Structure formats: C-alpha cells, structure tokens
Amino acid sequence: MINYKRLTSVLFLCSLMILTLSCFGGKKKTTEKEQEVITKNGKDYVKVPNPLYAVWRGQPEYVYVPKSQYRPLLGERITGEDVRIQTQLLERKLARLERQLKSGSYTGGVGGIAIPANRIMKKRVVLLPIEDRVDSLSVGNNNFFQNSLSTILTKTKRAIVLGSTVLKTYENKKWWSEKTLDKNLLARAGSALGVQAFLKVKLNRLQVMPQLDANGENYKTRVSLSVTLFDGLSGMSIYTQTIDISPDEINSYQSPAQAKRAALQAAAQEITDAILPQLGKLEWFTHIVRVDKKMVFIQGGRDDGLYMGDLLNVYDKPGKEIFNQLTGEYLGREPGKFKGRLQIVEFFGVDAAIAKPILGETFKVGDFVKLAR
C-alpha cells in the first residue's frame, strides 16, 4: 500500500532541493544573452566584461574572445565552486601586489600611473667648453659652434642642454675646472643637480682650403674632432669617438668665414648623431629639492617628459657602481635604499613639479628620484 503522505513529503523535499541548487550555484543552465560580435580577418569575436578590470591596473574593461571559445557564463556572474577559486586567485594577486608595494618593485600604480617602458625622457646634458687644440676658433666661431650643437641637440627632443650658466655654478662650488676634468667632481655635480651626462668636444683640426673652378676661387673645409660623453652619476667616460669630415662632404663657399661656419654646423650634426644612441642608454633621474608638509618638490617637469599622475620611486642616494668583472666596463649604478613613492600632482616654474607621497614619509631634500616603470 502506497503511503501517499510520505511520498508527498519526499517530493516536496526534492523540489525544494532543486529550487535551492538552481538559485545558489548548482549546474544552472542560463540563457545566453545577446552579445556584441565583431568580425576581424574573417573570424567572429564576442565582447565580454573583463573580470580583472576592477582589481588589476591597466586591464581593459572589456575583452574580445573567439566566438568558438565563448561560453554564456564568460564574463558574467560565476557561481558555486568557481567563485571560491576566483576569489582565491584574486586574494593571491592582492597579496603579491602588497609585497611589491612595500619593496618598491611594483610597476603598476596606486592612485597613479606607472611610466610606460617606452616613454622617452629627455636627458640633461651639460655642454662643457669646447677645447680648441689648434687655436683656430675665434670667440665668435666658438660661440657659434656651442650654440649650433646646443640647438641641434635640443631639436631632437631627447636632451635638455645646460650651458654656461650651469658651469658658473659648478665653478663656484668647485665642482668643475676648465683645466681639470676630474670624474669625482663631475659625479658630485651630476648627482647633486640631476645631470645625466657631460659632453666634451675637442677640436683637433679646422683647415680651410682654397680651390679654383669655373666660378672662380672658393673655399672648402676639413674638420677633425674628438667627442667624449661622461656619465652624470659616476663622472666616468662612457663613450669616445673621433669624427672626421672631409672637404668632399661639405659644400664650397665664396669666403673662408662661410666655409668655416658650414663645417662647424656639419660637425655639430655629426656629434649629435653619434651621441644620441648613448644618451638613450642612460637612465633618467632627478632629486627632491624641497619638502613642505605633505607636498614634495622635485626638479623636472613637462619638459623632461613627465605627466600628471606619473609615479616616481624615491631612494636615499645612488647605489654602488657596477662594473663588468671580465672587461672592467662601467655598467651603471644600482638603486640605493628604497624610501617610498611619489605621484605627480602639479607642475610649476620652467621645469619643476609638485608630488604627493603615496608610500613612505621620511623624504628629505637631496633624495634620489627615479621613474616607476
């Protein structure tokens, strides 16, 4: 005999269980929503929300997946066991981010923007006085050569050229002497004022040669010079090159003065082409110049290549010099002790910026500042 009362109770409990599973993450079959589909190179892609958008800086809000791989639940609310798996994954990522922030190795941002690795920052270059070894430059031509080199370097938008005014400051502080080019003095000057490189040019030959052609007498010039680039942090020579320009490479002119200036202009261009790749290898840095309550002032701004929201790492000082133990070649300097991180909030003056601390608080004038990439 069938016990209808007991059968009714069992059916009721089963119905309740099915209803519970369907509402709370059982194997519920959802109806596929209409999704945006685009076609690229003959393949269909479906636009879905990116689950990492809210927790990982730089992630896009939406992603496109091949339609053949698309499932209705992709990018929608995940239920059941999948929720716990996703939560554990995000917790591990957040814990790793916290460790990276404390160590200063995080390349993302906290309320700011990490500077992209391909961002081109201008390097500060001090153009040291040109050394005329053959005494063939008048004061006017010497100034013309300096100005030509400075102008051409500046037009590349890869360098900020610092000239005579800075040199006077160096002389007053006994950081530099025209007769003595000491690497330790250069390193002190470069480290203190955020200079990435010093450029020294020595003129070895400047010969004007007359010649006759169908138009009468004209002049051509031969130029020979040596170029040395010094690293601003160490004061060490990192690049040396001899540049020779033959008369055939320069047009002829009707006067010696025109021919000489044309040769100096050509030499300035040759020097720029030679040192630009070397400047690109140097790391941009600057210093804290003032600390006022919760704001930090640094040397460097829009002209250097900084933007609002950029992040900067702060160190107590440049680290030890690193050399190739096999060749003795100077490779650079390691970072000093990490002190914290700044975010650019405002620009002021010709080339300076105001930043707010977002990590750390014991900042002081002279602290070493580098890009957070």
C-alpha positions, 0 to 999 in steps of 0.5 A: 500500500502506497503511503501517499503522505510520505511520498508527498513529503519526499517530493516536496523535499526534492523540489525544494532541493532543486529550487535551492541548487538552481538559485545558489550555484548548482549546474544552472543552465542560463540563457545566453544573452545577446552579445556584441560580435565583431568580425576581424580577418574573417573570424567572429569575436564576442565582447565580454566584461573583463573580470580583472578590470576592477582589481588589476591596473591597466586591464581593459574593461572589456575583452574580445574572445573567439566566438568558438571559445565563448561560453554564456557564463564568460564574463558574467556572474560565476557561481558555486565552486568557481567563485571560491577559486576566483576569489582565491586567485584574486586574494593571491594577486592582492597579496603579491601586489602588497609585497611589491608595494612595500619593496618598491618593485611594483610597476603598476600604480596606486592612485597613479600611473606607472611610466610606460617602458617606452616613454622617452625622457629627455636627458640633461646634458651639460655642454662643457667648453669646447677645447680648441687644440689648434687655436683656430676658433675665434670667440665668435666661431666658438660661440657659434659652434656651442650654440649650433650643437646646443640647438641641434641637440635640443631639436631632437627632443631627447636632451635638455642642454645646460650651458654656461650658466650651469658651469658658473655654478659648478665653478663656484662650488668647485665642482668643475675646472676648465683645466681639470676634468676630474670624474669625482667632481663631475659625479658630485655635480651630476648627482647633486643637480640631476645631470645625466651626462657631460659632453666634451668636444675637442677640436683637433683640426679646422683647415680651410682650403682654397680651390679654383673652378669655373666660378672662380676661387672658393673655399672648402673645409676639413674638420677633425674632432674628438667627442667624449660623453661622461656619465652624470652619476659616476663622472666616468667616460662612457663613450669616445669617438673621433669624427672626421669630415672631409672637404668632399662632404661639405659644400664650397663657399665664396669666403673662408668665414662661410666655409668655416661656419658650414663645417662647424654646423656639419660637425655639430650634426655629426656629434649629435648623431653619434651621441644620441644612441648613448644618451638613450642608454642612460637612465633618467633621474632627478632629486627632491629639492624641497619638502613642505608638509605633505607636498614634495618638490622635485626638479623636472617637469613637462619638459623632461617628459613627465605627466600628471599622475606619473609615479616616481620611486624615491631612494636615499642616494645612488647605489654602488657602481657596477662594473663588468668583472671580465672587461672592467666596463662601467655598467651603471649604478644600482638603486640605493635604499628604497624610501617610498613613492611619489605621484605627480600632482602639479607642475610649476616654474620652467621645469619643476613639479609638485608630488604627493607621497603615496608610500613612505614619509621620511623624504628629505631634500637631496633624495634620489628620484627615479621613474616607476616603470 
